[in-house]
Amino acid sequence: MRIEDRELKQLRGKEIALVKVAWGGPAGGNVTWELESQMKESYPELEAAEKRKRAKRQSKRKKVGEEKSLKLKDSPD
C-alpha cells in the first residue's frame, strides 16, 4: 500500500483531506480515495514514512537552492 496523491475537498463549508491509496503491488492494483484522518488512525506507520519523505524532499530543495545561490554569487556581473 502507498499514498499516491492528496486532495482537499470542500463539503458544506468544511475542508476534507483525502489521500489516494494504491492497494497492492507495484503494478497498481486497486486505487481508492480515503479520508486522510482515517488512514492516519488505521496506519500510523504511513504517517511516519510520509514525514520522512517530506523532510528528505525539503532537504534536497534546500541544497539545490544553496547551490544556485552559490553559483549566482560566483558568476561575473
C-alpha positions in Angstrom: 0.0 0.0 0.0 1.2 3.5 -0.8 -0.1 7.1 -0.9 -0.1 8.4 -4.4 -1.8 11.8 -4.1 -3.5 14.2 -1.7 -6.5 16.4 -2.2 -8.6 18.9 -0.2 -12.4 18.9 -0.9 -14.9 21.4 0.3 -18.0 19.9 1.8 -20.6 22.2 3.5 -18.0 24.8 4.2 -15.5 22.3 5.7 -12.2 21.1 4.2 -12.0 17.3 3.9 -8.5 15.9 3.4 -8.4 12.9 1.2 -5.5 10.6 0.1 -5.3 8.4 -3.0 -4.2 5.0 -1.8 -2.8 2.3 -4.1 -3.6 -1.1 -2.5 -1.4 -3.9 -3.9 1.8 -4.3 -5.7 3.9 -2.1 -8.0 1.5 -2.9 -10.9 -1.1 -0.7 -9.3 -3.9 -2.9 -8.2 -6.9 -1.3 -6.6 -6.7 2.5 -6.1 -9.2 4.4 -3.9 -9.6 7.8 -2.2 -9.8 7.6 1.6 -10.1 10.1 4.4 -6.6 11.1 5.5 -7.6 11.2 9.1 -8.9 7.6 8.9 -5.7 6.4 7.2 -3.5 8.1 9.8 -5.5 6.4 12.6 -5.5 2.9 10.9 -1.9 3.0 9.6 0.2 5.3 11.8 3.4 3.9 10.2 2.3 5.6 6.9 2.3 9.0 8.5 5.8 8.5 9.8 7.0 7.4 6.4 5.4 10.4 4.7 7.1 12.7 7.2 10.5 11.2 6.4 9.8 11.6 2.7 8.7 15.2 3.1 11.8 16.0 5.2 14.0 14.4 2.6 12.4 16.4 -0.3 12.7 19.7 1.7 16.4 18.9 2.4 17.0 18.3 -1.3 15.3 21.6 -2.3 17.3 23.5 0.3 20.6 22.0 -1.1 19.6 22.9 -4.6 18.7 26.4 -3.5 22.0 26.8 -1.8 23.9 25.6 -4.9 22.0 28.1 -7.1 22.7 30.8 -4.7 26.5 30.0 -4.7 26.5 29.9 -8.5 24.9 33.3 -8.7 27.4 34.8 -6.2 30.4 33.3 -8.1 29.2 34.4 -11.6 30.7 37.6 -13.0 28.4 40.6 -13.4 
